[in-house]
Amino acid sequence: MWIRRDWDEFFNRIRKRGTAVNPPRPVDRSARNRLVPAEGYSLAELDDAGLSLEQAEVLGLPVDALRVGSDQVNVTALQMFLRASRTRY
C-alpha cells in the first residue's frame, strides 16, 4: 500500500516527464520561397547556432551533411531549443 510520500513522488515524476522539450523540425526553402520540411540541419546551421556535430547527436537533432547553406529560421530555432534544454536540466 502506498503512503502519501509515495504518491507525491509518483506525481512529481509524472509532472517532470511532461515538461520535456522536443527538438524543432528543420525546414528548407523550396523553389517558390516556401518553407518545407528538411531531412536535417546543415553543418553550417549547427555552426551558426554554436553546436558541434557530436553535441547535436547527443541532443537527438537530425543532421543532413549533404545540405549546403544556412537558413536563419533554423538557426534561431536551434538557439531557442538550446536555451530551453539548458534551463530544464
C-alpha positions in Angstrom: 0.0 0.0 0.0 1.3 3.4 -0.9 1.7 6.2 1.7 1.4 9.9 1.0 5.1 10.3 0.2 4.9 7.6 -2.5 2.0 9.3 -4.2 3.8 12.7 -4.0 6.9 11.2 -5.6 4.8 9.5 -8.3 3.0 12.7 -9.3 6.2 14.7 -9.2 7.8 12.3 -11.7 4.8 12.4 -13.9 4.8 16.2 -13.9 8.5 16.3 -14.8 8.1 13.8 -17.7 5.6 16.1 -19.4 7.9 19.1 -19.5 10.4 17.6 -22.0 11.4 19.9 -24.8 11.2 18.3 -28.2 13.8 19.2 -30.8 12.5 21.5 -33.5 11.9 20.2 -37.1 14.4 21.6 -39.7 12.9 23.4 -42.7 14.3 24.4 -46.1 13.2 26.9 -48.7 11.5 25.5 -51.7 11.7 26.9 -55.3 8.6 29.1 -54.5 10.3 30.5 -51.4 8.1 28.5 -49.1 9.3 26.6 -46.0 9.2 22.8 -46.4 10.4 20.1 -44.0 14.0 19.1 -44.5 15.8 15.9 -43.6 18.1 17.5 -41.1 20.1 20.6 -40.2 23.1 21.5 -42.3 26.5 21.7 -40.8 26.6 25.5 -41.3 23.4 25.9 -39.3 24.8 23.9 -36.4 28.0 26.0 -36.5 26.0 29.3 -36.6 23.9 28.1 -33.6 27.1 27.2 -31.7 26.7 23.4 -31.8 29.2 20.7 -32.8 28.2 17.5 -34.7 28.7 15.5 -31.5 26.5 17.8 -29.4 23.7 17.6 -32.0 23.9 13.8 -31.9 23.6 13.8 -28.1 20.6 16.1 -28.2 18.9 13.9 -30.8 18.9 16.5 -33.6 18.7 15.3 -37.2 21.8 16.3 -39.3 21.9 16.3 -43.1 25.6 16.6 -44.1 24.6 17.0 -47.8 22.6 20.2 -47.3 24.5 23.3 -48.2 23.8 26.7 -46.8 22.2 28.1 -43.7 18.7 29.4 -43.1 18.2 31.9 -40.3 14.9 30.3 -39.3 16.7 27.0 -38.4 19.5 28.8 -36.6 17.0 30.7 -34.4 15.0 27.6 -33.7 18.2 25.8 -32.6 19.3 28.6 -30.3 15.9 28.7 -28.6 16.0 24.9 -28.2 19.4 25.1 -26.6 18.2 27.7 -24.1 15.1 25.7 -23.3 17.0 22.4 -22.9 19.7 24.0 -20.7 17.2 25.6 -18.3 15.4 22.2 -18.0 18.5 20.4 -16.5 
